[in-house]
Amino acid sequence: MHLKKLCLSLPLLMLSTAFSQAMDCTKPVGDWRNDVKSVMSIEKVDPATGRITGTYISKNGAKNPMSGWLNTSAPVEGKHNATAIHLSVNWQGEGAITAWTGYCHMVDGSPVIQTEDLITFTNADFAWSHVISNHDTLVPVKQ
């Protein structure tokens, strides 16, 4: 009888462990897909400082180091609460840097990161065209 209870309890325990490790806005470690189908892999968030380290994996498989910051605060009554996030990539050999700054919030039970991005090029046709802006939506990659 005890073995039967144990066998029935084990799947529930495993399922609850999987849900407890699910990605959310305050713990965004994992892979996120952006609008151009690249993957932004957040590998570590320092809990003391909010410093993010990770890898940007282009659609073609090229990898670049990624760093950034995460900032959370307690919700304030009557206000929309979100997690502030910043990510950046130095495109080695490409003469460009991209910075994504935005927020993570829950949409229909899943975390979504909305960003405004600035891409800065070292060489441009005109002085005014060194920096372009964009918007990106990042969603978790289903494992």
Backbone bond lengths (Angstrom), bond angles and torsions (degrees), N, CA, C in turn:
res aa  C-N    CA-C-N  psi(-1)  N-CA   C-N-CA  omega(-1)  CA-C   N-CA-C  phi
1 M - - - 1.451 - - 1.530 110.91 -
2 H 1.344 116.90 -44.40 1.458 120.28 -179.61 1.524 110.97 -63.97
3 L 1.320 117.14 -38.15 1.460 121.25 179.03 1.523 110.42 -64.29
4 K 1.336 116.34 -38.42 1.464 120.56 179.30 1.532 110.08 -64.64
5 K 1.341 117.45 -43.53 1.464 121.21 177.92 1.521 110.68 -62.88
6 L 1.326 116.28 -40.94 1.457 120.45 179.03 1.521 110.55 -63.10
7 C 1.319 116.92 -44.31 1.467 121.38 -179.67 1.522 111.29 -64.23
8 L 1.331 116.93 -35.80 1.458 120.33 178.54 1.529 111.84 -75.63
9 S 1.319 117.40 -29.98 1.461 121.76 -178.50 1.520 112.93 -79.47
10 L 1.313 117.25 -29.75 1.462 121.21 -175.45 1.529 113.36 -57.96
11 P 1.341 120.17 -47.41 1.470 118.83 178.46 1.526 112.94 -61.07
12 L 1.341 117.58 -36.89 1.460 120.32 177.98 1.517 111.21 -65.56
13 L 1.310 116.96 -40.42 1.454 121.31 177.61 1.523 110.70 -62.67
14 M 1.315 116.53 -44.71 1.464 120.65 179.70 1.523 110.69 -64.49
15 L 1.323 117.76 -39.65 1.452 122.00 179.46 1.523 110.89 -66.29
16 S 1.327 117.54 -42.72 1.460 120.01 179.60 1.517 110.81 -66.82
17 T 1.327 118.56 -34.65 1.464 121.41 176.23 1.516 110.05 -65.36
18 A 1.318 117.71 -41.57 1.465 121.04 179.45 1.520 110.56 -62.71
19 F 1.347 117.26 -42.28 1.453 119.50 179.61 1.522 111.73 -69.23
20 S 1.325 118.01 -33.76 1.459 120.04 -178.86 1.520 111.47 -69.49
21 Q 1.338 117.59 -21.12 1.454 120.71 179.30 1.525 111.96 -99.36
22 A 1.322 117.78 9.98 1.460 121.59 -177.89 1.523 110.21 -64.98
23 M 1.311 114.72 147.09 1.454 121.61 179.13 1.529 109.29 -69.01
24 D 1.321 116.27 138.38 1.457 120.77 171.18 1.524 108.33 -144.55
25 C 1.309 116.80 -176.90 1.465 119.99 -173.68 1.524 113.46 -68.70
26 T 1.323 118.18 -29.65 1.462 119.67 179.46 1.521 112.02 -86.90
27 K 1.327 116.48 -14.57 1.474 122.26 177.18 1.532 107.83 -133.78
28 P 1.346 116.95 73.93 1.468 120.09 -172.31 1.525 115.25 -85.32
29 V 1.328 117.52 16.54 1.466 119.61 -179.73 1.525 109.03 -62.79
30 G 1.319 115.28 126.69 1.458 121.76 -178.51 1.514 110.30 145.12
31 D 1.311 115.85 -171.30 1.462 121.95 -177.32 1.523 110.74 -99.25
32 W 1.336 115.18 133.65 1.456 123.57 179.45 1.527 108.67 -122.15
33 R 1.319 117.26 133.91 1.466 121.18 178.04 1.531 108.49 -100.22
34 N 1.351 115.35 135.32 1.460 119.36 -179.89 1.526 111.02 -100.49
35 D 1.327 116.46 -174.60 1.464 121.79 -175.69 1.522 113.81 -65.03
36 V 1.341 118.07 -25.26 1.472 120.62 -179.38 1.529 111.34 -98.19
37 K 1.345 116.21 15.47 1.476 123.51 174.98 1.525 113.94 69.07
38 S 1.330 117.07 19.99 1.462 120.76 170.84 1.525 107.90 -87.95
39 V 1.328 116.39 164.73 1.464 121.19 -179.25 1.522 109.26 -114.50
40 M 1.327 115.16 128.99 1.454 121.66 174.31 1.525 105.59 -105.43
41 S 1.326 115.51 105.98 1.454 121.45 -175.29 1.525 109.35 -94.58
42 I 1.331 116.65 107.97 1.463 121.56 176.07 1.520 106.16 -86.99
43 E 1.328 115.61 111.22 1.462 120.86 -173.93 1.522 113.13 -93.77
44 K 1.343 116.45 -29.44 1.464 119.03 -177.37 1.521 109.81 -155.11
45 V 1.329 115.32 141.45 1.459 122.33 170.36 1.520 106.53 -126.31
46 D 1.318 117.23 119.67 1.461 121.33 178.31 1.529 107.84 -70.88
47 P 1.339 118.36 117.61 1.467 119.91 -176.41 1.529 113.36 -66.26
48 A 1.322 118.01 -23.91 1.464 120.52 -178.73 1.527 112.24 -80.95
49 T 1.344 117.11 -36.61 1.466 120.15 -173.79 1.526 114.00 -113.12
50 G 1.328 117.76 -20.87 1.456 121.39 -175.07 1.517 113.73 83.91
51 R 1.335 117.06 5.56 1.471 120.40 -179.70 1.524 110.20 -67.60
52 I 1.346 115.18 131.95 1.461 122.70 -179.62 1.521 109.39 -105.98
53 T 1.329 116.71 137.83 1.463 121.68 169.47 1.524 107.43 -128.70
54 G 1.332 114.26 147.68 1.451 118.09 -179.42 1.513 112.11 -177.54
55 T 1.322 115.43 -161.00 1.460 122.64 -176.64 1.519 109.41 -138.46
56 Y 1.330 116.10 135.59 1.460 122.15 172.40 1.518 106.58 -96.21
57 I 1.324 116.87 122.82 1.463 121.83 -178.73 1.528 107.92 -114.03
58 S 1.333 115.45 107.70 1.461 120.68 -179.42 1.518 110.71 -64.83
59 K 1.317 115.39 161.10 1.465 121.28 179.80 1.526 111.34 -55.60
60 N 1.346 116.95 -30.12 1.474 120.54 179.69 1.528 112.83 -84.81
61 G 1.349 117.35 0.87 1.461 121.47 176.94 1.517 114.99 97.03
62 A 1.338 118.30 -7.40 1.471 121.02 178.14 1.528 109.46 -65.49
63 K 1.343 116.04 139.99 1.463 121.25 -177.58 1.523 110.48 -116.37
64 N 1.341 115.66 139.38 1.458 122.73 175.85 1.520 108.69 -135.99
65 P 1.343 117.35 142.63 1.461 119.70 176.99 1.532 110.62 -63.32
66 M 1.319 115.14 144.76 1.459 121.78 -179.58 1.524 107.99 -130.01
67 S 1.321 116.32 141.05 1.462 120.02 175.80 1.520 108.55 -137.42
68 G 1.318 115.93 169.25 1.451 118.26 179.69 1.514 112.64 174.83
69 W 1.324 114.81 -162.03 1.462 122.51 -176.06 1.517 110.42 -142.01
70 L 1.324 115.31 149.78 1.458 123.52 176.35 1.518 106.94 -127.49
71 N 1.338 117.56 136.83 1.452 120.78 -179.75 1.522 108.59 -139.46
72 T 1.319 115.52 123.58 1.463 121.10 179.12 1.520 109.64 -121.70
73 S 1.313 115.74 157.05 1.461 120.53 172.28 1.522 107.85 -147.82
74 A 1.303 115.15 161.85 1.462 120.00 -179.97 1.528 109.61 -65.66
75 P 1.324 116.92 144.10 1.465 119.61 177.60 1.529 111.47 -61.07
76 V 1.325 115.53 146.01 1.457 122.48 175.33 1.527 106.81 -110.34
77 E 1.325 116.13 130.80 1.462 120.30 -177.52 1.529 110.74 -56.20
78 G 1.330 115.09 132.89 1.460 120.73 178.91 1.521 114.37 85.23
79 K 1.327 117.26 -0.86 1.471 121.50 -179.45 1.523 109.63 -115.55
80 H 1.323 116.22 151.24 1.472 121.15 172.58 1.519 106.92 -80.29
81 N 1.320 117.51 123.72 1.461 121.62 -178.79 1.518 109.71 -102.27
82 A 1.317 116.13 136.42 1.464 121.93 177.82 1.520 108.09 -145.00
83 T 1.314 115.97 165.55 1.456 122.35 176.13 1.522 108.24 -96.95
84 A 1.332 117.07 124.52 1.468 120.97 177.71 1.527 108.68 -77.78
85 I 1.334 116.00 138.13 1.462 120.38 -178.25 1.524 109.86 -141.62
86 H 1.321 114.86 142.87 1.466 121.82 175.57 1.526 107.40 -135.81
87 L 1.322 116.31 133.51 1.467 122.44 176.90 1.521 108.11 -131.83
88 S 1.327 116.97 147.23 1.463 119.51 176.12 1.523 110.77 -146.20
89 V 1.347 113.95 150.61 1.462 122.03 179.26 1.518 108.39 -134.07
90 N 1.328 115.86 132.39 1.462 123.13 171.89 1.523 106.08 -96.60
91 W 1.327 117.05 109.36 1.465 121.72 -176.77 1.519 108.78 -76.02
92 Q 1.319 116.02 87.14 1.462 122.79 -178.20 1.527 110.50 -51.97
93 G 1.330 116.64 125.25 1.455 121.55 177.50 1.516 114.35 80.11
94 E 1.324 118.14 -6.18 1.468 121.21 -178.52 1.523 112.42 -101.85
95 G 1.324 117.36 -11.90 1.459 119.90 -179.40 1.516 113.19 68.95
96 A 1.327 117.01 40.49 1.463 119.78 -179.58 1.527 110.72 -152.70
97 I 1.313 114.40 155.76 1.464 123.07 173.75 1.525 106.66 -133.16
98 T 1.331 116.56 136.99 1.464 120.68 174.85 1.522 108.81 -117.79
99 A 1.333 115.47 137.31 1.462 122.16 175.26 1.523 108.52 -123.92
100 W 1.323 116.12 125.40 1.462 122.71 175.98 1.523 106.88 -108.33
101 T 1.318 118.38 122.51 1.460 121.96 177.59 1.521 108.33 -128.78
102 G 1.315 115.28 131.55 1.457 118.01 -178.67 1.512 112.05 -175.21
103 Y 1.322 114.76 -144.54 1.460 119.74 -176.19 1.521 110.22 -146.17
104 C 1.322 114.42 155.65 1.460 122.15 175.70 1.524 107.53 -112.64
105 H 1.319 115.77 133.99 1.457 120.78 175.42 1.520 108.43 -145.30
106 M 1.312 115.76 163.92 1.458 121.06 -177.66 1.530 109.27 -88.73
107 V 1.338 115.26 131.85 1.461 122.33 176.95 1.527 107.33 -126.96
108 D 1.315 116.68 116.22 1.471 121.62 -178.67 1.527 112.37 51.44
109 G 1.340 116.22 40.23 1.455 121.51 176.39 1.516 115.73 84.01
110 S 1.328 117.59 1.22 1.469 120.80 179.55 1.523 110.07 -121.91
111 P 1.342 117.26 144.42 1.457 119.42 177.83 1.533 110.85 -73.58
112 V 1.324 116.16 140.75 1.462 122.97 176.79 1.524 107.27 -135.40
113 I 1.329 116.54 133.36 1.463 121.56 176.62 1.524 108.06 -105.73
114 Q 1.337 116.31 123.65 1.465 123.22 176.05 1.528 107.29 -107.70
115 T 1.334 117.35 127.87 1.465 119.12 -178.58 1.522 111.93 -133.09
116 E 1.298 114.15 156.99 1.462 123.02 163.21 1.519 104.06 -107.90
117 D 1.316 117.27 134.70 1.458 120.28 -176.78 1.519 110.09 -118.93
118 L 1.310 114.09 146.19 1.461 121.99 171.48 1.518 107.48 -120.20
119 I 1.321 115.89 126.47 1.462 121.99 177.26 1.522 106.32 -112.32
120 T 1.326 116.43 120.38 1.457 121.80 -177.77 1.517 109.42 -111.53
121 F 1.338 115.66 126.16 1.464 122.61 -179.19 1.522 110.19 -105.29
122 T 1.333 117.40 140.86 1.465 120.52 177.27 1.522 111.51 -73.90
123 N 1.316 117.40 -29.82 1.467 122.25 178.60 1.522 108.99 -122.50
124 A 1.324 115.91 133.04 1.464 120.97 -179.12 1.527 108.95 -146.32
125 D 1.317 116.21 160.29 1.464 120.80 179.37 1.524 112.18 -67.20
126 F 1.336 116.89 -31.60 1.460 121.72 -177.88 1.524 108.71 -137.95
127 A 1.326 116.92 158.12 1.463 120.75 179.04 1.528 110.79 -59.76
128 W 1.327 117.18 -36.76 1.464 120.84 -177.30 1.531 113.10 -76.42
129 S 1.331 118.04 -9.53 1.469 118.97 -175.30 1.535 114.01 -104.28
130 H 1.326 117.05 16.91 1.469 119.56 176.82 1.527 112.56 -70.34
131 V 1.325 116.51 -27.10 1.463 120.71 -176.69 1.530 109.35 -122.91
132 I 1.337 115.81 128.25 1.462 120.06 172.67 1.524 108.32 -121.44
133 S 1.322 115.48 154.14 1.467 119.50 -179.51 1.524 109.91 -116.00
134 N 1.316 114.31 158.47 1.453 121.49 -176.45 1.528 107.93 -155.47
135 H 1.298 116.12 170.57 1.463 122.62 174.08 1.521 107.27 -124.52
136 D 1.313 117.39 141.58 1.463 121.38 179.97 1.525 109.61 -135.62
137 T 1.316 115.96 146.28 1.459 123.13 172.23 1.520 107.30 -119.50
138 L 1.323 116.55 125.61 1.463 121.76 179.67 1.523 108.90 -111.07
139 V 1.326 115.09 133.45 1.464 120.95 177.87 1.523 108.69 -127.18
140 P 1.329 117.73 151.27 1.465 119.94 179.68 1.527 111.40 -61.54
141 V 1.332 114.98 141.53 1.458 121.03 173.64 1.519 106.64 -81.11
142 K 1.295 117.10 125.59 1.466 120.75 179.28 1.518 109.19 -72.31
143 Q 1.327 116.91 126.36 1.464 121.91 -178.53 1.499 111.29 -87.49
